[in-house]
């Protein structure tokens, strides 16, 4: 009984503290396509509205560190993508060192914006590149 009450308090804590408004729900379509994290990673969240633009990410796991490249796209403005990752990544231990560059635990994450595959396609495509630092 005490365990259930503690769990309920922990789950309700952000809402009670007024932080509930900062939570961004992930739409089911996005969660079904890519899961909660950028493909090939377990620690870089997918922004709601973005989905995998490639069938498979490029992933190398070597003794010196991992190398991951994945492309996500969606009908979201570029500035919204930048704002999401500028706000979210520091909460997960990533430190911004330059425009669209974050570091954490000997790794560097770069966000690079690409042209849409079709000129008429609306939206944003972003390449996530994770390399050892």
N, CA, C and O atoms as a GROMACS GRO file, in nm:
protein
  532
    1UNK      N    1   0.083  -0.119   0.000
    1UNK     CA    2   0.000   0.000   0.000
    1UNK      C    3   0.088   0.125   0.000
    1UNK      O    4   0.060   0.220  -0.074
    2UNK      N    5   0.192   0.126   0.081
    2UNK     CA    6   0.282   0.241   0.086
    2UNK      C    7   0.353   0.258  -0.048
    2UNK      O    8   0.372   0.370  -0.094
    3UNK      N    9   0.391   0.147  -0.108
    3UNK     CA   10   0.459   0.152  -0.238
    3UNK      C   11   0.368   0.215  -0.345
    3UNK      O   12   0.414   0.297  -0.424
    4UNK      N   13   0.241   0.178  -0.346
    4UNK     CA   14   0.146   0.233  -0.443
    4UNK      C   15   0.128   0.383  -0.420
    4UNK      O   16   0.121   0.460  -0.515
    5UNK      N   17   0.119   0.423  -0.295
    5UNK     CA   18   0.103   0.565  -0.264
    5UNK      C   19   0.227   0.643  -0.306
    5UNK      O   20   0.216   0.754  -0.357
    6UNK      N   21   0.345   0.585  -0.284
    6UNK     CA   22   0.469   0.652  -0.324
    6UNK      C   23   0.476   0.666  -0.474
    6UNK      O   24   0.517   0.771  -0.525
    7UNK      N   25   0.437   0.562  -0.546
    7UNK     CA   26   0.439   0.568  -0.693
    7UNK      C   27   0.342   0.673  -0.743
    7UNK      O   28   0.373   0.748  -0.836
    8UNK      N   29   0.224   0.680  -0.683
    8UNK     CA   30   0.127   0.780  -0.725
    8UNK      C   31   0.179   0.921  -0.702
    8UNK      O   32   0.160   1.009  -0.785
    9UNK      N   33   0.246   0.941  -0.587
    9UNK     CA   34   0.303   1.073  -0.558
    9UNK      C   35   0.411   1.109  -0.659
    9UNK      O   36   0.416   1.222  -0.707
   10UNK      N   37   0.498   1.013  -0.692
   10UNK     CA   38   0.605   1.039  -0.788
   10UNK      C   39   0.548   1.073  -0.926
   10UNK      O   40   0.600   1.162  -0.994
   11UNK      N   41   0.442   1.003  -0.966
   11UNK     CA   42   0.382   1.030  -1.096
   11UNK      C   43   0.308   1.163  -1.097
   11UNK      O   44   0.305   1.232  -1.199
   12UNK      N   45   0.249   1.200  -0.984
   12UNK     CA   46   0.175   1.325  -0.977
   12UNK      C   47   0.265   1.443  -0.947
   12UNK      O   48   0.224   1.558  -0.965
   13UNK      N   49   0.386   1.418  -0.900
   13UNK     CA   50   0.477   1.524  -0.859
   13UNK      C   51   0.494   1.636  -0.958
   13UNK      O   52   0.479   1.753  -0.921
   14UNK      N   53   0.526   1.606  -1.087
   14UNK     CA   54   0.544   1.716  -1.183
   14UNK      C   55   0.420   1.802  -1.200
   14UNK      O   56   0.430   1.924  -1.214
   15UNK      N   57   0.301   1.739  -1.198
   15UNK     CA   58   0.178   1.816  -1.214
   15UNK      C   59   0.154   1.904  -1.091
   15UNK      O   60   0.113   2.019  -1.103
   16UNK      N   61   0.180   1.848  -0.973
   16UNK     CA   62   0.161   1.924  -0.850
   16UNK      C   63   0.258   2.042  -0.845
   16UNK      O   64   0.221   2.150  -0.800
   17UNK      N   65   0.380   2.021  -0.892
   17UNK     CA   66   0.481   2.127  -0.888
   17UNK      C   67   0.463   2.228  -1.001
   17UNK      O   68   0.540   2.323  -1.012
   18UNK      N   69   0.361   2.207  -1.085
   18UNK     CA   70   0.338   2.300  -1.194
   18UNK      C   71   0.423   2.271  -1.316
   18UNK      O   72   0.431   2.353  -1.407
   19UNK      N   73   0.486   2.154  -1.320
   19UNK     CA   74   0.570   2.119  -1.435
   19UNK      C   75   0.495   2.041  -1.540
   19UNK      O   76   0.548   2.015  -1.648
   20UNK      N   77   0.372   2.002  -1.511
   20UNK     CA   78   0.294   1.922  -1.606
   20UNK      C   79   0.278   1.991  -1.740
   20UNK      O   80   0.266   1.923  -1.842
   21UNK      N   81   0.276   2.123  -1.742
   21UNK     CA   82   0.258   2.195  -1.867
   21UNK      C   83   0.379   2.185  -1.959
   21UNK      O   84   0.370   2.218  -2.077
   22UNK      N   85   0.495   2.141  -1.905
   22UNK     CA   86   0.616   2.129  -1.985
   22UNK      C   87   0.626   1.995  -2.058
   22UNK      O   88   0.708   1.979  -2.148
   23UNK      N   89   0.542   1.900  -2.020
   23UNK     CA   90   0.547   1.769  -2.082
   23UNK      C   91   0.486   1.777  -2.222
   23UNK      O   92   0.380   1.836  -2.240
   24UNK      N   93   0.554   1.719  -2.318
   24UNK     CA   94   0.506   1.720  -2.456
   24UNK      C   95   0.469   1.578  -2.494
   24UNK      O   96   0.557   1.493  -2.501
   25UNK      N   97   0.341   1.550  -2.518
   25UNK     CA   98   0.302   1.414  -2.552
   25UNK      C   99   0.354   1.377  -2.691
   25UNK      O  100   0.362   1.461  -2.781
   26UNK      N  101   0.390   1.251  -2.707
   26UNK     CA  102   0.436   1.201  -2.836
   26UNK      C  103   0.317   1.137  -2.905
   26UNK      O  104   0.259   1.042  -2.852
   27UNK      N  105   0.280   1.185  -3.024
   27UNK     CA  106   0.167   1.126  -3.095
   27UNK      C  107   0.191   0.978  -3.121
   27UNK      O  108   0.305   0.936  -3.141
   28UNK      N  109   0.083   0.899  -3.121
   28UNK     CA  110   0.094   0.755  -3.141
   28UNK      C  111   0.160   0.721  -3.273
   28UNK      O  112   0.239   0.627  -3.279
   29UNK      N  113   0.131   0.794  -3.380
   29UNK     CA  114   0.190   0.764  -3.511
   29UNK      C  115   0.342   0.776  -3.506
   29UNK      O  116   0.412   0.695  -3.565
   30UNK      N  117   0.392   0.876  -3.436
   30UNK     CA  118   0.537   0.894  -3.424
   30UNK      C  119   0.595   0.782  -3.339
   30UNK      O  120   0.698   0.724  -3.374
   31UNK      N  121   0.529   0.752  -3.227
   31UNK     CA  122   0.580   0.648  -3.139
   31UNK      C  123   0.583   0.513  -3.210
   31UNK      O  124   0.675   0.434  -3.189
   32UNK      N  125   0.485   0.486  -3.295
   32UNK     CA  126   0.482   0.358  -3.366
   32UNK      C  127   0.592   0.351  -3.471
   32UNK      O  128   0.647   0.244  -3.495
   33UNK      N  129   0.625   0.465  -3.533
   33UNK     CA  130   0.726   0.465  -3.639
   33UNK      C  131   0.867   0.457  -3.586
   33UNK      O  132   0.947   0.377  -3.635
   34UNK      N  133   0.901   0.537  -3.486
   34UNK     CA  134   1.040   0.548  -3.445
   34UNK      C  135   1.064   0.517  -3.298
   34UNK      O  136   1.180   0.507  -3.256
   35UNK      N  137   0.961   0.502  -3.222
   35UNK     CA  138   0.981   0.483  -3.079
   35UNK      C  139   1.012   0.617  -3.016
   35UNK      O  140   1.010   0.720  -3.084
   36UNK      N  141   1.042   0.616  -2.889
   36UNK     CA  142   1.064   0.743  -2.822
   36UNK      C  143   1.201   0.805  -2.849
   36UNK      O  144   1.224   0.921  -2.815
   37UNK      N  145   1.292   0.729  -2.912
   37UNK     CA  146   1.427   0.781  -2.936
   37UNK      C  147   1.463   0.777  -3.084
   37UNK      O  148   1.409   0.697  -3.161
   38UNK      N  149   1.556   0.864  -3.122
   38UNK     CA  150   1.607   0.867  -3.259
   38UNK      C  151   1.661   0.728  -3.290
   38UNK      O  152   1.736   0.672  -3.209
   39UNK      N  153   1.627   0.671  -3.406
   39UNK     CA  154   1.673   0.536  -3.440
   39UNK      C  155   1.824   0.524  -3.427
   39UNK      O  156   1.900   0.611  -3.472
   40UNK      N  157   1.868   0.414  -3.366
   40UNK     CA  158   2.010   0.391  -3.345
   40UNK      C  159   2.061   0.444  -3.213
   40UNK      O  160   2.176   0.420  -3.177
   41UNK      N  161   1.977   0.519  -3.139
   41UNK     CA  162   2.016   0.572  -3.009
   41UNK      C  163   1.918   0.525  -2.903
   41UNK      O  164   1.809   0.476  -2.934
   42UNK      N  165   1.958   0.539  -2.780
   42UNK     CA  166   1.868   0.509  -2.668
   42UNK      C  167   1.857   0.628  -2.574
   42UNK      O  168   1.805   0.617  -2.463
   43UNK      N  169   1.907   0.744  -2.622
   43UNK     CA  170   1.912   0.860  -2.532
   43UNK      C  171   1.890   0.994  -2.600
   43UNK      O  172   1.913   1.098  -2.539
   44UNK      N  173   1.845   0.993  -2.726
   44UNK     CA  174   1.813   1.117  -2.797
   44UNK      C  175   1.666   1.106  -2.837
   44UNK      O  176   1.632   1.028  -2.926
   45UNK      N  177   1.577   1.182  -2.773
   45UNK     CA  178   1.434   1.167  -2.798
   45UNK      C  179   1.392   1.215  -2.936
   45UNK      O  180   1.456   1.303  -2.995
   46UNK      N  181   1.284   1.156  -2.986
   46UNK     CA  182   1.223   1.201  -3.111
   46UNK      C  183   1.127   1.313  -3.079
   46UNK      O  184   1.042   1.300  -2.991
   47UNK      N  185   1.140   1.424  -3.150
   47UNK     CA  186   1.045   1.534  -3.133
   47UNK      C  187   0.910   1.491  -3.190
   47UNK      O  188   0.904   1.432  -3.298
   48UNK      N  189   0.801   1.521  -3.119
   48UNK     CA  190   0.669   1.493  -3.174
   48UNK      C  191   0.653   1.562  -3.309
   48UNK      O  192   0.686   1.679  -3.325
   49UNK      N  193   0.602   1.488  -3.406
   49UNK     CA  194   0.584   1.541  -3.540
   49UNK      C  195   0.692   1.496  -3.637
   49UNK      O  196   0.676   1.511  -3.758
   50UNK      N  197   0.801   1.442  -3.585
   50UNK     CA  198   0.906   1.389  -3.671
   50UNK      C  199   0.895   1.238  -3.677
   50UNK      O  200   0.852   1.174  -3.581
   51UNK      N  201   0.934   1.181  -3.789
   51UNK     CA  202   0.934   1.036  -3.808
   51UNK      C  203   1.055   0.998  -3.891
   51UNK      O  204   1.114   1.082  -3.959
   52UNK      N  205   1.093   0.873  -3.885
   52UNK     CA  206   1.209   0.825  -3.957
   52UNK      C  207   1.191   0.847  -4.107
   52UNK      O  208   1.087   0.812  -4.164
   53UNK      N  209   1.294   0.904  -4.171
   53UNK     CA  210   1.289   0.930  -4.315
   53UNK      C  211   1.371   0.826  -4.391
   53UNK      O  212   1.375   0.828  -4.514
   54UNK      N  213   1.436   0.737  -4.319
   54UNK     CA  214   1.517   0.632  -4.380
   54UNK      C  215   1.473   0.499  -4.323
   54UNK      O  216   1.418   0.492  -4.213
   55UNK      N  217   1.497   0.391  -4.400
   55UNK     CA  218   1.457   0.260  -4.352
   55UNK      C  219   1.542   0.216  -4.233
   55UNK      O  220   1.488   0.161  -4.137
   56UNK      N  221   1.670   0.240  -4.237
   56UNK     CA  222   1.760   0.199  -4.129
   56UNK      C  223   1.861   0.309  -4.100
   56UNK      O  224   1.914   0.371  -4.193
   57UNK      N  225   1.888   0.334  -3.974
   57UNK     CA  226   1.995   0.430  -3.942
   57UNK      C  227   2.131   0.364  -3.967
   57UNK      O  228   2.141   0.241  -3.973
   58UNK      N  229   2.232   0.444  -3.982
   58UNK     CA  230   2.369   0.397  -3.993
   58UNK      C  231   2.424   0.390  -3.851
   58UNK      O  232   2.432   0.491  -3.783
   59UNK      N  233   2.463   0.270  -3.807
   59UNK     CA  234   2.510   0.252  -3.669
   59UNK      C  235   2.638   0.170  -3.669
   59UNK      O  236   2.642   0.059  -3.722
   60UNK      N  237   2.742   0.225  -3.607
   60UNK     CA  238   2.867   0.154  -3.583
   60UNK      C  239   2.894   0.162  -3.434
   60UNK      O  240   2.897   0.271  -3.376
   61UNK      N  241   2.915   0.048  -3.373
   61UNK     CA  242   2.952   0.046  -3.232
   61UNK      C  243   3.093  -0.010  -3.225
   61UNK      O  244   3.115  -0.129  -3.248
   62UNK      N  245   3.188   0.078  -3.194
   62UNK     CA  246   3.328   0.036  -3.193
   62UNK      C  247   3.388   0.064  -3.056
   62UNK      O  248   3.328   0.136  -2.976
   63UNK      N  249   3.505   0.010  -3.027
   63UNK     CA  250   3.565   0.031  -2.894
   63UNK      C  251   3.584   0.178  -2.857
   63UNK      O  252   3.576   0.213  -2.739
   64UNK      N  253   3.610   0.263  -2.956
   64UNK     CA  254   3.630   0.404  -2.928
   64UNK      C  255   3.502   0.483  -2.910
   64UNK      O  256   3.508   0.602  -2.878
   65UNK      N  257   3.387   0.420  -2.929
   65UNK     CA  258   3.258   0.487  -2.916
   65UNK      C  259   3.166   0.451  -3.030
   65UNK      O  260   3.205   0.381  -3.123
   66UNK      N  261   3.045   0.499  -3.021
   66UNK     CA  262   2.947   0.467  -3.125
   66UNK      C  263   2.937   0.578  -3.228
   66UNK      O  264   2.963   0.695  -3.198
   67UNK      N  265   2.900   0.540  -3.348
   67UNK     CA  266   2.873   0.634  -3.455
   67UNK      C  267   2.733   0.604  -3.506
   67UNK      O  268   2.704   0.490  -3.544
   68UNK      N  269   2.648   0.705  -3.506
   68UNK     CA  270   2.510   0.687  -3.549
   68UNK      C  271   2.473   0.802  -3.642
   68UNK      O  272   2.504   0.918  -3.614
   69UNK      N  273   2.407   0.768  -3.753
   69UNK     CA  274   2.346   0.869  -3.840
   69UNK      C  275   2.204   0.826  -3.868
   69UNK      O  276   2.179   0.714  -3.912
   70UNK      N  277   2.111   0.916  -3.843
   70UNK     CA  278   1.970   0.889  -3.869
   70UNK      C  279   1.905   1.017  -3.918
   70UNK      O  280   1.943   1.127  -3.876
   71UNK      N  281   1.808   1.004  -4.006
   71UNK     CA  282   1.737   1.120  -4.059
   71UNK      C  283   1.591   1.107  -4.022
   71UNK      O  284   1.527   1.004  -4.044
   72UNK      N  285   1.538   1.216  -3.963
   72UNK     CA  286   1.396   1.226  -3.930
   72UNK      C  287   1.338   1.343  -4.007
   72UNK      O  288   1.408   1.440  -4.034
   73UNK      N  289   1.211   1.333  -4.042
   73UNK     CA  290   1.147   1.446  -4.111
   73UNK      C  291   1.002   1.454  -4.068
   73UNK      O  292   0.944   1.359  -4.014
   74UNK      N  293   0.945   1.571  -4.092
   74UNK     CA  294   0.805   1.591  -4.059
   74UNK      C  295   0.761   1.732  -4.093
   74UNK      O  296   0.842   1.819  -4.126
   75UNK      N  297   0.633   1.753  -4.083
   75UNK     CA  298   0.574   1.883  -4.115
   75UNK      C  299   0.580   1.974  -3.992
   75UNK      O  300   0.478   2.018  -3.939
   76UNK      N  301   0.701   2.000  -3.948
   76UNK     CA  302   0.724   2.091  -3.834
   76UNK      C  303   0.826   2.195  -3.877
   76UNK      O  304   0.917   2.164  -3.954
   77UNK      N  305   0.814   2.318  -3.829
   77UNK     CA  306   0.910   2.422  -3.867
   77UNK      C  307   1.049   2.395  -3.810
   77UNK      O  308   1.064   2.338  -3.702
   78UNK      N  309   1.149   2.435  -3.883
   78UNK     CA  310   1.288   2.417  -3.840
   78UNK      C  311   1.313   2.480  -3.704
   78UNK      O  312   1.380   2.421  -3.619
   79UNK      N  313   1.259   2.599  -3.682
   79UNK     CA  314   1.279   2.667  -3.553
   79UNK      C  315   1.218   2.589  -3.438
   79UNK      O  316   1.271   2.591  -3.327
   80UNK      N  317   1.106   2.519  -3.462
   80UNK     CA  318   1.045   2.437  -3.358
   80UNK      C  319   1.135   2.319  -3.323
   80UNK      O  320   1.146   2.280  -3.207
   81UNK      N  321   1.199   2.261  -3.424
   81UNK     CA  322   1.292   2.150  -3.401
   81UNK      C  323   1.409   2.199  -3.316
   81UNK      O  324   1.447   2.134  -3.218
   82UNK      N  325   1.466   2.313  -3.354
   82UNK     CA  326   1.578   2.369  -3.278
   82UNK      C  327   1.537   2.398  -3.134
   82UNK      O  328   1.611   2.366  -3.040
   83UNK      N  329   1.421   2.459  -3.115
   83UNK     CA  330   1.375   2.492  -2.980
   83UNK      C  331   1.352   2.366  -2.896
   83UNK      O  332   1.386   2.364  -2.778
   84UNK      N  333   1.296   2.263  -2.957
   84UNK     CA  334   1.271   2.138  -2.885
   84UNK      C  335   1.401   2.078  -2.834
   84UNK      O  336   1.412   2.043  -2.717
   85UNK      N  337   1.501   2.066  -2.922
   85UNK     CA  338   1.627   2.003  -2.882
   85UNK      C  339   1.711   2.094  -2.792
   85UNK      O  340   1.784   2.045  -2.706
   86UNK      N  341   1.702   2.226  -2.810
   86UNK     CA  342   1.772   2.318  -2.719
   86UNK      C  343   1.717   2.307  -2.577
   86UNK      O  344   1.790   2.327  -2.480
   87UNK      N  345   1.588   2.277  -2.566
   87UNK     CA  346   1.525   2.266  -2.434
   87UNK      C  347   1.537   2.125  -2.377
   87UNK      O  348   1.559   2.109  -2.257
   88UNK      N  349   1.524   2.023  -2.460
   88UNK     CA  350   1.517   1.885  -2.414
   88UNK      C  351   1.653   1.823  -2.385
   88UNK      O  352   1.670   1.758  -2.282
   89UNK      N  353   1.750   1.841  -2.474
   89UNK     CA  354   1.878   1.772  -2.458
   89UNK      C  355   1.953   1.810  -2.330
   89UNK      O  356   2.009   1.720  -2.266
   90UNK      N  357   1.956   1.937  -2.288
   90UNK     CA  358   2.024   1.968  -2.161
   90UNK      C  359   1.962   1.897  -2.041
   90UNK      O  360   2.032   1.868  -1.944
   91UNK      N  361   1.833   1.868  -2.046
   91UNK     CA  362   1.767   1.796  -1.938
   91UNK      C  363   1.815   1.651  -1.931
   91UNK      O  364   1.799   1.585  -1.829
   92UNK      N  365   1.873   1.603  -2.041
   92UNK     CA  366   1.923   1.466  -2.047
   92UNK      C  367   2.076   1.459  -2.035
   92UNK      O  368   2.136   1.356  -2.062
   93UNK      N  369   2.136   1.570  -1.995
   93UNK     CA  370   2.279   1.572  -1.971
   93UNK      C  371   2.363   1.622  -2.088
   93UNK      O  372   2.485   1.630  -2.076
   94UNK      N  373   2.300   1.655  -2.201
   94UNK     CA  374   2.374   1.708  -2.316
   94UNK      C  375   2.401   1.856  -2.292
   94UNK      O  376   2.315   1.928  -2.242
   95UNK      N  377   2.520   1.900  -2.329
   95UNK     CA  378   2.558   2.041  -2.315
   95UNK      C  379   2.579   2.098  -2.455
   95UNK      O  380   2.652   2.042  -2.536
   96UNK      N  381   2.515   2.211  -2.481
   96UNK     CA  382   2.529   2.276  -2.612
   96UNK      C  383   2.664   2.348  -2.618
   96UNK      O  384   2.696   2.428  -2.531
   97UNK      N  385   2.742   2.318  -2.723
   97UNK     CA  386   2.874   2.380  -2.738
   97UNK      C  387   2.881   2.475  -2.857
   97UNK      O  388   2.969   2.560  -2.863
   98UNK      N  389   2.789   2.460  -2.950
   98UNK     CA  390   2.782   2.546  -3.068
   98UNK      C  391   2.641   2.534  -3.124
   98UNK      O  392   2.559   2.458  -3.074
   99UNK      N  393   2.616   2.610  -3.228
   99UNK     CA  394   2.486   2.603  -3.292
   99UNK      C  395   2.462   2.462  -3.345
   99UNK      O  396   2.536   2.414  -3.431
  100UNK      N  397   2.361   2.395  -3.293
  100UNK     CA  398   2.320   2.259  -3.334
  100UNK      C  399   2.423   2.152  -3.299
  100UNK      O  400   2.425   2.046  -3.362
  101UNK      N  401   2.510   2.177  -3.200
  101UNK     CA  402   2.610   2.080  -3.156
  101UNK      C  403   2.599   2.064  -3.004
  101UNK      O  404   2.599   2.161  -2.930
  102UNK      N  405   2.590   1.936  -2.960
  102UNK     CA  406   2.577   1.904  -2.818
  102UNK      C  407   2.680   1.798  -2.783
  102UNK      O  408   2.714   1.714  -2.867
  103UNK      N  409   2.731   1.800  -2.660
  103UNK     CA  410   2.826   1.699  -2.615
  103UNK      C  411   2.780   1.641  -2.481
  103UNK      O  412   2.712   1.707  -2.402
  104UNK      N  413   2.820   1.516  -2.460
  104UNK     CA  414   2.792   1.448  -2.333
  104UNK      C  415   2.875   1.320  -2.327
  104UNK      O  416   2.879   1.244  -2.423
  105UNK      N  417   2.939   1.298  -2.215
  105UNK     CA  418   3.010   1.173  -2.189
  105UNK      C  419   3.097   1.126  -2.306
  105UNK      O  420   3.090   1.010  -2.344
  106UNK      N  421   3.177   1.214  -2.361
  106UNK     CA  422   3.270   1.175  -2.467
  106UNK      C  423   3.205   1.157  -2.603
  106UNK      O  424   3.267   1.100  -2.693
  107UNK      N  425   3.083   1.204  -2.621
  107UNK     CA  426   3.013   1.194  -2.750
  107UNK      C  427   2.969   1.332  -2.796
  107UNK      O  428   2.945   1.422  -2.715
  108UNK      N  429   2.960   1.347  -2.927
  108UNK     CA  430   2.913   1.472  -2.986
  108UNK      C  431   2.793   1.442  -3.074
  108UNK      O  432   2.794   1.347  -3.152
  109UNK      N  433   2.689   1.523  -3.060
  109UNK     CA  434   2.567   1.510  -3.138
  109UNK      C  435   2.549   1.635  -3.222
  109UNK      O  436   2.548   1.746  -3.169
  110UNK      N  437   2.536   1.616  -3.352
  110UNK     CA  438   2.514   1.728  -3.445
  110UNK      C  439   2.377   1.713  -3.511
  110UNK      O  440   2.336   1.603  -3.548
  111UNK      N  441   2.308   1.825  -3.524
  111UNK     CA  442   2.181   1.829  -3.596
  111UNK      C  443   2.206   1.909  -3.723
  111UNK      O  444   2.246   2.025  -3.717
  112UNK      N  445   2.180   1.847  -3.838
  112UNK     CA  446   2.200   1.913  -3.967
  112UNK      C  447   2.069   1.909  -4.044
  112UNK      O  448   2.007   1.804  -4.058
  113UNK      N  449   2.029   2.024  -4.094
  113UNK     CA  450   1.904   2.031  -4.169
  113UNK      C  451   1.931   2.009  -4.316
  113UNK      O  452   2.029   2.059  -4.371
  114UNK      N  453   1.842   1.933  -4.379
  114UNK     CA  454   1.857   1.896  -4.519
  114UNK      C  455   1.739   1.946  -4.600
  114UNK      O  456   1.633   1.977  -4.546
  115UNK      N  457   1.759   1.953  -4.730
  115UNK     CA  458   1.650   1.985  -4.821
  115UNK      C  459   1.556   1.865  -4.829
  115UNK      O  460   1.602   1.751  -4.822
  116UNK      N  461   1.429   1.890  -4.842
  116UNK     CA  462   1.333   1.780  -4.857
  116UNK      C  463   1.363   1.705  -4.986
  116UNK      O  464   1.412   1.763  -5.083
  117UNK      N  465   1.333   1.577  -4.986
  117UNK     CA  466   1.362   1.493  -5.102
  117UNK      C  467   1.287   1.543  -5.226
  117UNK      O  468   1.339   1.537  -5.337
  118UNK      N  469   1.167   1.592  -5.206
  118UNK     CA  470   1.090   1.648  -5.317
  118UNK      C  471   1.071   1.796  -5.292
  118UNK      O  472   1.044   1.838  -5.179
  119UNK      N  473   1.084   1.875  -5.396
  119UNK     CA  474   1.071   2.021  -5.379
  119UNK      C  475   0.935   2.060  -5.324
  119UNK      O  476   0.923   2.156  -5.249
  120UNK      N  477   0.830   1.985  -5.362
  120UNK     CA  478   0.695   2.020  -5.319
  120UNK      C  479   0.666   1.972  -5.177
  120UNK      O  480   0.566   2.011  -5.118
  121UNK      N  481   0.752   1.887  -5.122
  121UNK     CA  482   0.727   1.834  -4.988
  121UNK      C  483   0.747   1.944  -4.884
  121UNK      O  484   0.852   2.009  -4.878
  122UNK      N  485   0.645   1.963  -4.804
  122UNK     CA  486   0.654   2.063  -4.697
  122UNK      C  487   0.712   1.996  -4.573
  122UNK      O  488   0.687   1.878  -4.549
  123UNK      N  489   0.786   2.070  -4.496
  123UNK     CA  490   0.836   2.014  -4.373
  123UNK      C  491   0.985   2.028  -4.359
  123UNK      O  492   1.052   2.097  -4.436
  124UNK      N  493   1.035   1.960  -4.259
  124UNK     CA  494   1.175   1.972  -4.222
  124UNK      C  495   1.236   1.833  -4.216
  124UNK      O  496   1.174   1.739  -4.167
  125UNK      N  497   1.359   1.821  -4.266
  125UNK     CA  498   1.436   1.698  -4.252
  125UNK      C  499   1.562   1.731  -4.174
  125UNK      O  500   1.632   1.828  -4.205
  126UNK      N  501   1.590   1.651  -4.073
  126UNK     CA  502   1.708   1.676  -3.989
  126UNK      C  503   1.789   1.547  -3.976
  126UNK      O  504   1.734   1.440  -3.947
  127UNK      N  505   1.919   1.559  -3.997
  127UNK     CA  506   2.010   1.446  -3.980
  127UNK      C  507   2.074   1.456  -3.843
  127UNK      O  508   2.130   1.560  -3.807
  128UNK      N  509   2.066   1.349  -3.767
  128UNK     CA  510   2.129   1.338  -3.636
  128UNK      C  511   2.257   1.258  -3.655
  128UNK      O  512   2.252   1.144  -3.700
  129UNK      N  513   2.371   1.316  -3.620
  129UNK     CA  514   2.499   1.248  -3.630
  129UNK      C  515   2.564   1.244  -3.492
  129UNK      O  516   2.595   1.348  -3.434
  130UNK      N  517   2.584   1.124  -3.442
  130UNK     CA  518   2.643   1.103  -3.311
  130UNK      C  519   2.780   1.036  -3.332
  130UNK      O  520   2.790   0.932  -3.396
  131UNK      N  521   2.885   1.099  -3.278
  131UNK     CA  522   3.021   1.047  -3.295
  131UNK      C  523   3.097   1.058  -3.163
  131UNK      O  524   3.061   1.137  -3.075
  132UNK      N  525   3.203   0.978  -3.149
  132UNK     CA  526   3.289   0.994  -3.032
  132UNK      C  527   3.357   1.130  -3.038
  132UNK      O  528   3.382   1.183  -3.146
  133UNK      N  529   3.387   1.184  -2.924
  133UNK     CA  530   3.451   1.316  -2.921
  133UNK      C  531   3.596   1.302  -2.886
  133UNK      O  532   3.667   1.402  -2.878
   0.00000   0.00000   0.00000
